[in-house]
Amino acid sequence: MKITDECISCSACVEECEKGAIYNAGESYELNGTTFPALSEDHTYIVPELCQNCGDCQEACAVDAIVGQDI
């Protein structure tokens, strides 16, 4: 899953993600005990290594800014 530039950073997907794979813009994330810098400073983002492609975030997105990774 990927969040496109159409994202309005409402954080609805962050709250919906049970795997903790979605972070707010500018927020660092943790993977295997290591903290990494934010993948985006502009909008909410998904950490690919944590995402399980369940689609819950897509349903929560008010502006359809979340797409499958192949796009």
Residue, then its C-alpha position, 0 to 999 in steps of 0.5 A: m500500500k502507498i499513500t499518494d500526494e492527494c493525502i490531506s494528512c487527516s490521520a484517519c488511516v493512522e488510527e485504523c492501522e492495527k499493524g502500526a505501519i502508518y505514521n504522520a508526516g515528519e514522524s520517525y518510525e521503528l523497525n526491528g528495534t531501530t528508529f528511522p527518520a520519517l519517509s515523508e515530511d509532507h504527508t502521512y506515510i506507510v512503512p512498506e516493511l510493516c504493511q500487511n496489505c489488509g486494506d483497512c487504511q483504504e477504507a478509512c481514507a476520505v480522499d482515496a489517497i491510498v493505493g496498492q503498491d503496484i501503482 
